[in-house]
Amino acid sequence: MNRTLLVNGALGVLLVAGAGTAYLALADGDGGAAASTRLSRVARGTVVSSVSASGSVESARSRSLSFGASGTVAKIYVKAGRKVKAGDVLARLDQTEAIENVDAAKANLAVAADGDTPCRPAPPRPQRGPITSG
């Protein structure tokens, strides 16, 4: 019983000491009668905001282009936004695939000319006479 009284007494003293320390640490120093005030530094800055919207964007000045060949662009000669005239070279295509196709066609022609591939002669074209009014 003596020991229980001693432990409870020590815990009570620690509890009162902790509460007193917390009160003094949080108090303003004027007895707690006045409202607590805090000072903080104010700085000017940029207000950041965001806006979200949905829709589609279209250029008012766009042109439809068409080219005689397709392929991988090897070099571009015109910078974006520059005005061009008809006939100006805009870009150059990579010629590797085109050269390979020409070489394959030449090889096929050589094989056909040697007679390794049976060829049928082209059918004769019908003769057309002059158009006359009658």
DSSP file (Angstrom, degrees, kcal/mol; ACC not computed):
  #  RESIDUE AA STRUCTURE BP1 BP2  ACC     N-H-->O    O-->H-N    N-H-->O    O-->H-N    TCO  KAPPA ALPHA  PHI   PSI    X-CA   Y-CA   Z-CA
    1    1 A M     >        0   0    0      0, 0.0     4,-1.9     0, 0.0     5,-0.2   0.000 360.0 360.0 360.0 -37.0    0.0    0.0    0.0
    2    2 A N  H  >  +     0   0    0      1,-0.2     4,-1.7     2,-0.2     5,-0.1   0.871 360.0  51.5 -62.1 -38.9    2.9    2.3    0.7
    3    3 A R  H  > S+     0   0    0      2,-0.2     4,-2.2     1,-0.2    -1,-0.2   0.908 106.9  52.0 -69.2 -41.5    4.3    1.8   -2.7
    4    4 A T  H  > S+     0   0    0      1,-0.2     4,-2.5     2,-0.2     5,-0.2   0.887 109.2  51.0 -61.6 -41.2    1.0    2.5   -4.5
    5    5 A L  H  X S+     0   0    0     -4,-1.9     4,-2.0     1,-0.2    -1,-0.2   0.896 110.0  49.7 -64.3 -39.9    0.7    5.8   -2.6
    6    6 A L  H  X S+     0   0    0     -4,-1.7     4,-1.9     2,-0.2    -2,-0.2   0.901 112.4  46.4 -66.0 -43.1    4.2    6.8   -3.6
    7    7 A V  H  X S+     0   0    0     -4,-2.2     4,-2.3     2,-0.2    -2,-0.2   0.923 113.8  48.1 -67.4 -45.4    3.7    6.0   -7.3
    8    8 A N  H  X S+     0   0    0     -4,-2.5     4,-2.0     1,-0.2    -2,-0.2   0.872 111.2  51.3 -64.1 -36.9    0.4    7.9   -7.5
    9    9 A G  H  X S+     0   0    0     -4,-2.0     4,-2.1    -5,-0.2    -1,-0.2   0.903 110.0  49.0 -65.8 -42.1    1.9   10.9   -5.7
   10   10 A A  H  X S+     0   0    0     -4,-1.9     4,-2.2     1,-0.2    -2,-0.2   0.906 111.2  49.8 -65.5 -41.6    4.8   11.0   -8.1
   11   11 A L  H  X S+     0   0    0     -4,-2.3     4,-2.2     1,-0.2    -1,-0.2   0.885 109.7  51.7 -65.0 -37.8    2.4   10.8  -11.1
   12   12 A G  H  X S+     0   0    0     -4,-2.0     4,-2.3     2,-0.2    -2,-0.2   0.903 109.5  49.3 -63.7 -42.9    0.3   13.6   -9.7
   13   13 A V  H  X S+     0   0    0     -4,-2.1     4,-2.3     1,-0.2    -2,-0.2   0.915 111.9  48.5 -64.4 -43.1    3.3   15.9   -9.2
   14   14 A L  H  X S+     0   0    0     -4,-2.2     4,-2.4     2,-0.2    -2,-0.2   0.889 110.6  51.6 -63.9 -39.3    4.4   15.2  -12.8
   15   15 A L  H  X S+     0   0    0     -4,-2.2     4,-2.2     2,-0.2    -2,-0.2   0.922 111.9  45.5 -64.8 -44.5    0.9   15.9  -14.1
   16   16 A V  H  X S+     0   0    0     -4,-2.3     4,-2.1     2,-0.2    -2,-0.2   0.896 113.4  50.4 -66.0 -40.3    0.7   19.3  -12.3
   17   17 A A  H  X S+     0   0    0     -4,-2.3     4,-2.1     2,-0.2    -2,-0.2   0.896 111.2  48.6 -65.7 -40.2    4.2   20.2  -13.4
   18   18 A G  H  X S+     0   0    0     -4,-2.4     4,-2.3     2,-0.2    -2,-0.2   0.902 111.2  49.1 -66.3 -41.9    3.4   19.4  -17.1
   19   19 A A  H  X S+     0   0    0     -4,-2.2     4,-2.2     2,-0.2    -2,-0.2   0.899 111.9  49.5 -65.3 -40.2    0.1   21.4  -17.0
   20   20 A G  H  X S+     0   0    0     -4,-2.1     4,-2.2     2,-0.2    -2,-0.2   0.900 111.0  49.3 -65.4 -41.0    2.0   24.4  -15.5
   21   21 A T  H  X S+     0   0    0     -4,-2.1     4,-2.1     2,-0.2    -2,-0.2   0.906 111.4  49.1 -65.2 -41.7    4.7   24.2  -18.1
   22   22 A A  H  X S+     0   0    0     -4,-2.3     4,-1.9     2,-0.2    -2,-0.2   0.902 110.5  51.1 -64.3 -41.3    2.2   24.0  -20.9
   23   23 A Y  H  X S+     0   0    0     -4,-2.2     4,-1.5     1,-0.2    -2,-0.2   0.923 112.3  45.7 -62.9 -44.5    0.2   27.0  -19.5
   24   24 A L  H  < S+     0   0    0     -4,-2.2    -1,-0.2     1,-0.2    -2,-0.2   0.853 112.4  51.1 -68.3 -34.3    3.4   29.2  -19.3
   25   25 A A  H  < S+     0   0    0     -4,-2.1    -1,-0.2     1,-0.2    -2,-0.2   0.857 116.7  39.3 -71.5 -34.4    4.5   28.2  -22.8
   26   26 A L  H  < S+     0   0    0     -4,-1.9    -2,-0.2    -5,-0.2    -1,-0.2   0.648  97.4  94.7 -91.1 -16.0    1.2   29.0  -24.4
   27   27 A A  S  < S-     0   0    0     -4,-1.5    -3,-0.0    -5,-0.2    -4,-0.0  -0.373  75.6-128.6 -77.0 156.8    0.4   32.2  -22.4
   28   28 A D        -     0   0    0      6,-0.2    -1,-0.1    -2,-0.1    -4,-0.1   0.680  45.7-109.6 -76.8 -20.2    1.3   35.7  -23.6
   29   29 A G  S    S+     0   0    0      0, 0.0    -2,-0.1     0, 0.0    -5,-0.0   0.287 101.8  91.9 105.2  -9.7    3.1   36.7  -20.5
   30   30 A D  S >  S-     0   0    0      4,-0.1     3,-0.7     0, 0.0     4,-0.1   0.065 114.1 -88.7-103.9  24.3    0.4   39.2  -19.4
   31   31 A G  T 3   -     0   0    0      1,-0.2    -4,-0.0     2,-0.1     0, 0.0   0.457  63.7 -83.1  87.4   0.5   -1.5   36.6  -17.3
   32   32 A G  T 3  S+     0   0    0      3,-0.1    -1,-0.2     1,-0.0     4,-0.1   0.580  99.3 120.2  82.0   9.4   -3.7   35.5  -20.2
   33   33 A A    <   +     0   0    0     -3,-0.7     2,-0.2     2,-0.1    -2,-0.1   0.864  63.6  60.4 -75.9 -35.7   -6.2   38.4  -19.8
   34   34 A A  S    S-     0   0    0     -4,-0.1    -6,-0.2     1,-0.1     2,-0.1  -0.513  98.0 -93.9 -91.4 159.9   -5.7   39.8  -23.3
   35   35 A A        -     0   0    0     -2,-0.2     2,-0.2     1,-0.1    -1,-0.1  -0.419  45.6-105.0 -70.0 146.8   -6.3   38.1  -26.6
   36   36 A S        -     0   0    0     -2,-0.1     2,-0.4    -4,-0.1    -1,-0.1  -0.538  37.8-162.8 -73.7 135.5   -3.4   36.3  -28.1
   37   37 A T        -     0   0    0     -2,-0.2     2,-0.4    -3,-0.1    -3,-0.0  -0.928   5.3-161.6-120.9 147.1   -1.9   38.1  -31.2
   38   38 A R        -     0   0    0     -2,-0.4     2,-0.4     2,-0.0    -2,-0.0  -0.978   7.2-148.7-126.1 141.3    0.5   36.8  -33.8
   39   39 A L        +     0   0    0     -2,-0.4     2,-0.3     2,-0.0    -2,-0.0  -0.892  19.5 173.2-107.6 138.7    2.6   38.8  -36.2
   40   40 A S        -     0   0    0     -2,-0.4     2,-0.3     0, 0.0    -2,-0.0  -0.995  33.8-108.9-143.7 149.3    3.5   37.5  -39.6
   41   41 A R        -     0   0    0     -2,-0.3     2,-0.4     1,-0.0    -2,-0.0  -0.562  28.4-147.9 -79.4 136.2    5.3   39.1  -42.6
   42   42 A V        -     0   0    0     -2,-0.3     2,-0.4     2,-0.0    -1,-0.0  -0.885  17.6-177.6-106.5 134.5    3.2   40.1  -45.6
   43   43 A A        -     0   0    0     -2,-0.4     2,-0.2     0, 0.0    -2,-0.0  -0.966  25.6-119.7-131.4 148.3    4.6   40.0  -49.0
   44   44 A R        +     0   0    0     -2,-0.4     2,-0.3     0, 0.0    -2,-0.0  -0.591  44.2 154.4 -82.2 148.2    3.3   40.9  -52.5
   45   45 A G        -     0   0    0     -2,-0.2     2,-0.4     0, 0.0     0, 0.0  -0.919  44.9 -75.5-158.3-177.5    3.1   38.1  -55.0
   46   46 A T        -     0   0    0     -2,-0.3     2,-0.5     1,-0.0     0, 0.0  -0.766  39.9-129.7 -93.1 132.3    1.4   36.9  -58.1
   47   47 A V        -     0   0    0     -2,-0.4     2,-0.5     1,-0.0    -1,-0.0  -0.706  23.4-153.0 -81.1 126.9   -2.1   35.4  -57.8
   48   48 A V        +     0   0    0     -2,-0.5     2,-0.3     2,-0.0    -1,-0.0  -0.883  24.0 159.9-105.5 127.0   -2.2   32.1  -59.5
   49   49 A S        -     0   0    0     -2,-0.5     2,-0.4     2,-0.0    -2,-0.0  -0.928  23.6-143.9-139.2 165.6   -5.4   30.8  -60.9
   50   50 A S        -     0   0    0     -2,-0.3     2,-0.4     2,-0.0    -2,-0.0  -0.967   5.9-164.4-134.0 150.8   -6.5   28.3  -63.4
   51   51 A V        -     0   0    0     -2,-0.4     2,-0.4     2,-0.0    -2,-0.0  -0.994   7.0-162.0-131.0 137.0   -9.3   28.1  -66.0
   52   52 A S        +     0   0    0     -2,-0.4     2,-0.3     2,-0.0    -2,-0.0  -0.956  17.4 158.4-122.1 144.2  -10.5   25.0  -67.7
   53   53 A A        -     0   0    0     -2,-0.4     2,-0.3     2,-0.1    -2,-0.0  -0.962  24.9-139.7-152.1 164.2  -12.5   24.8  -70.9
   54   54 A S        +     0   0    0     -2,-0.3     2,-0.3     2,-0.0    -2,-0.0  -0.953  44.2  94.5-130.5 153.6  -13.3   22.4  -73.7
   55   55 A G        -     0   0    0     -2,-0.3     2,-0.4     2,-0.0    -2,-0.1  -0.968  63.7 -75.3 159.1-169.0  -13.7   22.9  -77.4
   56   56 A S        -     0   0    0     -2,-0.3     2,-0.5     2,-0.0    -2,-0.0  -0.940  29.6-145.1-125.0 148.9  -11.8   22.8  -80.6
   57   57 A V        -     0   0    0     -2,-0.4     2,-0.4     2,-0.0    -2,-0.0  -0.938  17.4-178.5-114.9 131.7   -9.3   25.3  -82.0
   58   58 A E        -     0   0    0     -2,-0.5     2,-0.3     4,-0.0    -2,-0.0  -0.988  27.5-119.7-130.6 139.9   -9.0   26.0  -85.7
   59   59 A S        -     0   0    0     -2,-0.4     3,-0.4     1,-0.1    -2,-0.0  -0.573  10.0-150.0 -76.3 137.8   -6.7   28.3  -87.6
   60   60 A A  S    S+     0   0    0     -2,-0.3     2,-0.4     1,-0.2    -1,-0.1   0.723  94.0  47.6 -77.4 -21.0   -8.3   31.0  -89.5
   61   61 A R  S    S+     0   0    0      2,-0.0     2,-0.3    -3,-0.0    -1,-0.2  -0.668  78.9 134.4-122.7  76.2   -5.4   31.0  -92.0
   62   62 A S        -     0   0    0     -2,-0.4     2,-0.4    -3,-0.4    -4,-0.0  -0.905  34.9-154.7-122.5 154.1   -4.8   27.4  -93.0
   63   63 A R        -     0   0    0     -2,-0.3     2,-0.5     2,-0.0    -2,-0.0  -0.951  16.7-127.4-126.4 145.3   -4.2   25.8  -96.4
   64   64 A S        -     0   0    0     -2,-0.4     2,-0.3     2,-0.0    -2,-0.0  -0.806  30.7-162.6 -90.8 131.0   -4.7   22.3  -97.6
   65   65 A L        -     0   0    0     -2,-0.5     2,-0.4     2,-0.0    -2,-0.0  -0.853  10.7-171.5-116.0 149.1   -1.6   20.9  -99.3
   66   66 A S        -     0   0    0     -2,-0.3     2,-0.3     0, 0.0    -2,-0.0  -0.996   6.8-160.1-138.3 145.8   -1.2   17.9 -101.6
   67   67 A F        -     0   0    0     -2,-0.4     3,-0.0     1,-0.1    -2,-0.0  -0.879  24.3-131.8-126.6 155.0    2.0   16.3 -102.8
   68   68 A G  S    S+     0   0    0     -2,-0.3     2,-0.3     1,-0.0    -1,-0.1   0.653  91.1  27.2 -79.4 -16.2    2.9   14.1 -105.7
   69   69 A A        -     0   0    0      2,-0.0     2,-0.3     0, 0.0    -1,-0.0  -0.950  67.3-144.0-142.1 159.9    4.9   11.6 -103.6
   70   70 A S        +     0   0    0     -2,-0.3     2,-0.3    23,-0.0    23,-0.0  -0.885  40.0 104.1-122.7 158.8    4.9   10.4 -100.0
   71   71 A G        -     0   0    0     -2,-0.3     2,-0.4    26,-0.0    24,-0.1  -0.976  68.1 -41.1 162.5-169.8    7.8    9.4  -97.8
   72   72 A T        -     0   0    0     -2,-0.3    22,-3.3    22,-0.3     2,-0.4  -0.728  56.4-120.2 -88.9 131.9   10.1   10.4  -94.9
   73   73 A V  E     -A   93   0A   0     -2,-0.4    20,-0.3    20,-0.2     3,-0.1  -0.587  29.3-179.7 -74.8 125.3   11.2   14.0  -94.9
   74   74 A A  E     +     0   0A   0     18,-3.0     2,-0.3    -2,-0.4    19,-0.2   0.810  67.8   6.2 -93.2 -36.4   15.0   14.2  -95.0
   75   75 A K  E     -A   92   0A   0     17,-1.8    17,-2.9     0, 0.0     2,-0.5  -0.992  59.7-147.8-151.7 140.4   15.4   18.0  -94.9
   76   76 A I  E     -A   91   0A   0     -2,-0.3    15,-0.3    15,-0.2    14,-0.1  -0.939   9.8-175.9-110.8 129.3   13.1   21.0  -94.5
   77   77 A Y        +     0   0    0     13,-2.9     2,-0.4    -2,-0.5    14,-0.2   0.587  63.7  63.7 -99.6 -13.2   14.1   24.2  -96.3
   78   78 A V  S    S-     0   0    0     12,-1.0     2,-0.2     4,-0.0     3,-0.1  -0.926  73.7-133.8-119.2 137.1   11.4   26.6  -95.0
   79   79 A K    >   -     0   0    0     -2,-0.4     3,-1.7     1,-0.1    -2,-0.0  -0.563  39.8 -88.7 -84.9 153.2   10.9   27.8  -91.4
   80   80 A A  T 3  S+     0   0    0      1,-0.2    -1,-0.1    -2,-0.2     3,-0.1  -0.339 111.9  22.7 -61.8 136.7    7.4   27.8  -89.9
   81   81 A G  T 3  S+     0   0    0      1,-0.3    -1,-0.2    -3,-0.1     2,-0.2   0.265  90.3 127.8  92.2 -11.3    5.5   31.0  -90.4
   82   82 A R    <   -     0   0    0     -3,-1.7    -1,-0.3     1,-0.1     2,-0.3  -0.511  61.3-117.7 -79.0 146.8    7.5   32.1  -93.5
   83   83 A K        -     0   0    0     -2,-0.2     2,-0.3    -3,-0.1    -1,-0.1  -0.637  33.1-168.6 -82.8 141.4    5.6   33.0  -96.7
   84   84 A V        -     0   0    0     -2,-0.3     2,-0.3    -6,-0.0     3,-0.0  -0.876  11.0-138.6-127.0 160.1    6.3   30.9  -99.7
   85   85 A K    >   -     0   0    0     -2,-0.3     3,-2.0     1,-0.1     2,-0.1  -0.736  41.3 -77.9-112.6 164.4    5.6   31.2 -103.4
   86   86 A A  T 3  S+     0   0    0     -2,-0.3     3,-0.1     1,-0.3    -1,-0.1  -0.408 119.5  25.4 -60.2 132.4    4.4   28.6 -105.9
   87   87 A G  T 3  S+     0   0    0      1,-0.3    -1,-0.3    -2,-0.1     2,-0.1   0.273  85.6 137.4  95.3 -10.6    7.4   26.5 -107.0
   88   88 A D    <   -     0   0    0     -3,-2.0     2,-0.6     1,-0.1    -1,-0.3  -0.442  59.9-117.7 -68.3 141.8    9.4   27.1 -103.8
   89   89 A V        +     0   0    0      1,-0.2     3,-0.1    -2,-0.1    -1,-0.1  -0.724  35.6 175.8 -81.0 119.7   11.1   23.9 -102.5
   90   90 A L        -     0   0    0     -2,-0.6   -13,-2.9     1,-0.3   -12,-1.0   0.858  59.9 -14.4 -91.6 -43.1    9.7   23.3  -99.0
   91   91 A A  E     -A   76   0A   0    -15,-0.3     2,-0.4   -14,-0.2    -1,-0.3  -0.971  56.5-125.7-156.5 164.3   11.4   20.0  -98.1
   92   92 A R  E     -A   75   0A   0    -17,-2.9   -18,-3.0    -2,-0.3   -17,-1.8  -0.974  24.8-136.4-121.2 135.0   13.3   17.0  -99.6
   93   93 A L  E     -A   73   0A   0     -2,-0.4     2,-0.4   -20,-0.3   -20,-0.2  -0.536  28.9 -99.3 -87.0 153.9   12.2   13.4  -99.1
   94   94 A D        -     0   0    0    -22,-3.3     4,-0.3    -2,-0.2   -22,-0.3  -0.595  32.2-160.9 -69.1 127.1   14.5   10.5  -98.3
   95   95 A Q     >  +     0   0    0     -2,-0.4     4,-2.7     1,-0.2     5,-0.2   0.391  63.1  99.7 -95.3   2.7   15.2    8.8 -101.6
   96   96 A T  H  > S+     0   0    0      1,-0.2     4,-2.1     2,-0.2    -1,-0.2   0.927  86.4  42.5 -58.2 -49.4   16.4    5.5 -100.2
   97   97 A E  H  > S+     0   0    0     -3,-0.3     4,-2.1     1,-0.2    -1,-0.2   0.891 114.4  51.1 -66.7 -39.3   13.1    3.6 -100.7
   98   98 A A  H  > S+     0   0    0     -4,-0.3     4,-2.1     2,-0.2    -1,-0.2   0.903 110.3  49.3 -64.9 -41.0   12.5    5.1 -104.2
   99   99 A I  H  X S+     0   0    0     -4,-2.7     4,-2.5     1,-0.2    -1,-0.2   0.900 110.2  51.2 -65.3 -40.3   16.1    4.1 -105.3
  100  100 A E  H  X S+     0   0    0     -4,-2.1     4,-2.2    -5,-0.2    -1,-0.2   0.894 109.8  50.2 -63.2 -39.1   15.5    0.6 -104.0
  101  101 A N  H  X S+     0   0    0     -4,-2.1     4,-2.2     2,-0.2    -2,-0.2   0.892 111.0  48.7 -66.6 -38.9   12.2    0.4 -106.0
  102  102 A V  H  X S+     0   0    0     -4,-2.1     4,-2.5     2,-0.2    -2,-0.2   0.919 111.5  49.7 -65.7 -43.6   13.9    1.6 -109.2
  103  103 A D  H  X S+     0   0    0     -4,-2.5     4,-2.2     1,-0.2    -2,-0.2   0.902 111.2  49.2 -62.0 -40.4   16.7   -0.9 -108.7
  104  104 A A  H  X S+     0   0    0     -4,-2.2     4,-2.4     2,-0.2    -1,-0.2   0.902 111.1  49.7 -65.8 -40.0   14.1   -3.7 -108.2
  105  105 A A  H  X S+     0   0    0     -4,-2.2     4,-2.2     2,-0.2    -2,-0.2   0.899 110.5  50.1 -65.5 -39.8   12.2   -2.6 -111.3
  106  106 A K  H  X S+     0   0    0     -4,-2.5     4,-2.4     2,-0.2    -2,-0.2   0.896 110.6  50.0 -64.3 -39.6   15.5   -2.6 -113.4
  107  107 A A  H  X S+     0   0    0     -4,-2.2     4,-2.3     2,-0.2    -2,-0.2   0.917 110.9  48.8 -65.8 -42.2   16.3   -6.1 -112.1
  108  108 A N  H  X S+     0   0    0     -4,-2.4     4,-2.2     1,-0.2    -2,-0.2   0.886 111.6  50.2 -63.2 -38.8   12.8   -7.4 -113.1
  109  109 A L  H  X S+     0   0    0     -4,-2.2     4,-2.3     2,-0.2    -2,-0.2   0.901 110.0  50.2 -65.9 -41.0   13.2   -5.8 -116.5
  110  110 A A  H  X S+     0   0    0     -4,-2.4     4,-1.7     2,-0.2    -2,-0.2   0.904 110.9  49.0 -64.6 -40.9   16.6   -7.4 -117.0
  111  111 A V  H  X>S+     0   0    0     -4,-2.3     5,-1.5     1,-0.2     6,-0.7   0.914 112.9  47.6 -64.7 -42.1   15.2  -10.8 -116.0
  112  112 A A  H ><5S+     0   0    0     -4,-2.2     3,-0.7     1,-0.2    -2,-0.2   0.872 110.4  52.2 -66.9 -36.5   12.3  -10.4 -118.4
  113  113 A A  H 3<5S+     0   0    0     -4,-2.3    -1,-0.2     1,-0.2    -2,-0.2   0.829 104.0  57.2 -70.0 -31.2   14.6   -9.3 -121.2
  114  114 A D  H 3<5S-     0   0    0     -4,-1.7    -1,-0.2    -5,-0.2    -2,-0.2   0.624 114.3-117.1 -74.8 -12.1   16.8  -12.4 -120.8
  115  115 A G  T <<5S+     0   0    0     -3,-0.7    -3,-0.2    -4,-0.5    -2,-0.1   0.569  80.4 123.6  89.0   8.3   13.8  -14.6 -121.4
  116  116 A D  S   <S+     0   0    0     -5,-1.5    -4,-0.2     1,-0.1    -5,-0.1   0.773  72.1  53.5 -71.4 -24.2   13.8  -16.2 -117.9
  117  117 A T  S    S-     0   0    0     -6,-0.7     2,-0.2    -5,-0.1    -2,-0.1  -0.944  94.9-120.1-112.9 124.1   10.3  -15.1 -117.4
  118  118 A P        -     0   0    0      0, 0.0     2,-0.4     0, 0.0    -2,-0.1  -0.440  33.4-164.7 -65.3 130.5    7.7  -16.0 -120.0
  119  119 A C        -     0   0    0     -2,-0.2     0, 0.0    -7,-0.1     0, 0.0  -0.935  12.4-144.0-117.8 139.1    6.2  -12.8 -121.4
  120  120 A R        -     0   0    0     -2,-0.4     2,-0.1     1,-0.0     0, 0.0  -0.835  29.3-113.4 -96.2 137.7    3.1  -12.5 -123.4
  121  121 A P        -     0   0    0      0, 0.0    -1,-0.0     0, 0.0     0, 0.0  -0.392  38.3 -99.4 -67.9 150.1    3.1  -10.0 -126.2
  122  122 A A        -     0   0    0      1,-0.1     3,-0.1    -2,-0.1     0, 0.0  -0.414  43.8-102.6 -67.0 142.8    0.8   -7.1 -125.7
  123  123 A P        -     0   0    0      0, 0.0    -1,-0.1     0, 0.0     2,-0.0  -0.358  46.0 -95.4 -65.4 148.2   -2.5   -7.4 -127.6
  124  124 A P        -     0   0    0      0, 0.0     3,-0.0     0, 0.0     0, 0.0  -0.347  38.0-120.5 -65.8 144.3   -2.7   -5.2 -130.8
  125  125 A R        -     0   0    0     -3,-0.1     2,-0.1     1,-0.1    -3,-0.0  -0.630  29.8-107.2 -83.0 141.3   -4.3   -1.9 -130.4
  126  126 A P        -     0   0    0      0, 0.0     2,-0.3     0, 0.0    -1,-0.1  -0.451  34.5-118.2 -68.0 140.7   -7.3   -1.2 -132.5
  127  127 A Q        -     0   0    0     -2,-0.1     2,-0.5    -3,-0.0     0, 0.0  -0.618  25.9-154.9 -80.0 135.4   -6.6    1.3 -135.4
  128  128 A R        -     0   0    0     -2,-0.3     3,-0.1     3,-0.0    -1,-0.0  -0.941   5.3-149.3-113.6 133.1   -8.7    4.4 -135.2
  129  129 A G        -     0   0    0     -2,-0.5     2,-0.1     1,-0.2     3,-0.0  -0.350  36.2 -74.3 -89.9 174.7   -9.4    6.4 -138.3
  130  130 A P        -     0   0    0      0, 0.0     2,-0.5     0, 0.0    -1,-0.2  -0.393  48.3-113.5 -69.6 148.4   -9.8   10.1 -138.5
  131  131 A I        -     0   0    0     -3,-0.1     2,-0.4    -2,-0.1    -3,-0.0  -0.716  40.0-178.3 -84.3 125.6  -13.0   11.6 -137.3
  132  132 A T        -     0   0    0     -2,-0.5     2,-0.4    -3,-0.0    -3,-0.0  -0.916  25.7-126.4-123.7 151.1  -15.1   13.1 -140.1
  133  133 A S              0   0    0     -2,-0.4    -2,-0.0     1,-0.1     0, 0.0  -0.773 360.0 360.0 -93.3 141.8  -18.4   14.8 -140.0
  134  134 A G              0   0    0     -2,-0.4    -1,-0.1     0, 0.0    -2,-0.0   0.456 360.0 360.0-135.7 360.0  -20.9   13.3 -142.3
